[in-house]
Amino acid sequence: MDIITYFGDILSEKINIPPIAARGLIRFSLKDEVGSADTPDYETLLKTFKNSFKNRLERIGVENQDKIANFMVAELSKKQSLFTMSSV
């Protein structure tokens, strides 16, 4: 399972944008945060959702950036074991 696809699909439903756009938003946020979107680990994705992801949401005019970022952090935390298993 591709973790960016998984979280992109969740984000897509949350902010009502196409799944491919949501995945792109996550990938660009990862690039902003660490310079690469290749196989992010849990800590990198967590850091990204807390920081650059919020900035990206703001830039595209999404309201409640903090609420959405916190939601994504909570989903990541809930799915941490799934995330860990998919990266092995």
C-alpha positions as a LaTeX table, in Angstrom:
\begin{tabular}{lrrr}
\hline
Residue & $x$ (\AA) & $y$ (\AA) & $z$ (\AA) \\
\hline
Met1 & 0.00 & 0.00 & 0.00 \\
Asp2 & 1.26 & 3.42 & $-0.94$ \\
Ile3 & 0.97 & 5.62 & 2.11 \\
Ile4 & 0.60 & 8.82 & 0.10 \\
Thr5 & $-2.31$ & 7.30 & $-1.83$ \\
Tyr6 & $-3.92$ & 6.19 & 1.42 \\
Phe7 & $-3.69$ & 9.60 & 3.09 \\
Gly8 & $-4.45$ & 11.40 & $-0.17$ \\
Asp9 & $-7.75$ & 9.55 & $-0.39$ \\
Ile10 & $-8.60$ & 10.53 & 3.19 \\
Leu11 & $-7.67$ & 14.16 & 2.52 \\
Ser12 & $-9.67$ & 14.15 & $-0.71$ \\
Glu13 & $-12.85$ & 13.31 & 1.17 \\
Lys14 & $-12.07$ & 15.74 & 3.99 \\
Ile15 & $-11.59$ & 18.84 & 1.82 \\
Asn16 & $-13.60$ & 17.77 & $-1.23$ \\
Ile17 & $-10.90$ & 17.78 & $-3.90$ \\
Pro18 & $-9.98$ & 15.04 & $-6.40$ \\
Pro19 & $-7.80$ & 12.26 & $-4.93$ \\
Ile20 & $-4.94$ & 12.99 & $-7.33$ \\
Ala21 & $-4.90$ & 16.64 & $-6.22$ \\
Ala22 & $-4.88$ & 15.61 & $-2.56$ \\
Arg23 & $-1.95$ & 13.24 & $-3.17$ \\
Gly24 & $-0.12$ & 16.04 & $-4.95$ \\
Leu25 & $-0.73$ & 18.35 & $-2.02$ \\
Ile26 & 0.83 & 15.81 & 0.34 \\
Arg27 & 3.78 & 15.20 & $-2.00$ \\
Phe28 & 4.47 & 18.93 & $-2.37$ \\
Ser29 & 4.22 & 19.36 & 1.39 \\
Leu30 & 6.77 & 16.58 & 1.87 \\
Lys31 & 9.10 & 18.23 & $-0.64$ \\
Asp32 & 8.73 & 21.55 & 1.19 \\
Glu33 & 9.49 & 19.87 & 4.50 \\
Val34 & 12.33 & 17.48 & 3.67 \\
Gly35 & 13.17 & 17.99 & $-0.01$ \\
Ser36 & 11.77 & 14.65 & $-1.20$ \\
Ala37 & 8.47 & 12.81 & $-1.35$ \\
Asp38 & 10.08 & 9.38 & $-1.79$ \\
Thr39 & 8.98 & 6.80 & 0.80 \\
Pro40 & 8.38 & 9.02 & 3.81 \\
Asp41 & 8.70 & 7.43 & 7.22 \\
Tyr42 & 6.26 & 7.99 & 10.07 \\
Glu43 & 8.25 & 10.81 & 11.67 \\
Thr44 & 8.68 & 12.65 & 8.38 \\
Leu45 & 4.99 & 12.47 & 7.57 \\
Leu46 & 4.09 & 13.54 & 11.10 \\
Lys47 & 6.42 & 16.54 & 10.88 \\
Thr48 & 5.04 & 17.41 & 7.44 \\
Phe49 & 1.39 & 17.32 & 8.55 \\
Lys50 & 2.25 & 19.57 & 11.49 \\
Asn51 & 4.23 & 22.12 & 9.46 \\
Ser52 & 4.41 & 22.58 & 5.69 \\
Phe53 & 1.09 & 20.83 & 5.05 \\
Lys54 & $-0.77$ & 23.63 & 6.86 \\
Asn55 & 1.04 & 26.22 & 4.73 \\
Arg56 & 0.01 & 24.41 & 1.55 \\
Leu57 & $-3.61$ & 24.27 & 2.68 \\
Glu58 & $-3.52$ & 28.00 & 3.35 \\
Arg59 & $-2.00$ & 28.73 & $-0.06$ \\
Ile60 & $-4.80$ & 26.94 & $-1.89$ \\
Gly61 & $-7.48$ & 28.67 & 0.17 \\
Val62 & $-8.64$ & 25.83 & 2.39 \\
Glu63 & $-10.25$ & 27.06 & 5.59 \\
Asn64 & $-9.55$ & 25.50 & 9.00 \\
Gln65 & $-6.00$ & 24.47 & 8.14 \\
Asp66 & $-5.21$ & 23.64 & 11.77 \\
Lys67 & $-8.28$ & 21.45 & 12.13 \\
Ile68 & $-7.50$ & 19.53 & 8.94 \\
Ala69 & $-3.82$ & 19.16 & 9.81 \\
Asn70 & $-4.74$ & 17.90 & 13.28 \\
Phe71 & $-7.19$ & 15.45 & 11.71 \\
Met72 & $-4.43$ & 14.10 & 9.44 \\
Val73 & $-2.06$ & 13.78 & 12.41 \\
Ala74 & $-4.74$ & 11.88 & 14.33 \\
Glu75 & $-5.34$ & 9.55 & 11.35 \\
Leu76 & $-1.61$ & 8.97 & 11.03 \\
Ser77 & $-1.37$ & 8.14 & 14.72 \\
Lys78 & $-4.34$ & 5.76 & 14.52 \\
Lys79 & $-2.83$ & 3.99 & 11.53 \\
Gln80 & 0.76 & 3.97 & 12.77 \\
Ser81 & 0.99 & 0.17 & 12.84 \\
Leu82 & $-0.46$ & $-0.08$ & 9.32 \\
Phe83 & 1.99 & 2.57 & 8.17 \\
Thr84 & 4.92 & 0.76 & 9.77 \\
Met85 & 3.96 & $-2.57$ & 8.21 \\
Ser86 & 3.58 & $-1.06$ & 4.74 \\
Ser87 & 7.06 & 0.47 & 4.87 \\
Val88 & 8.78 & $-2.83$ & 5.72 \\
\hline
\end{tabular}
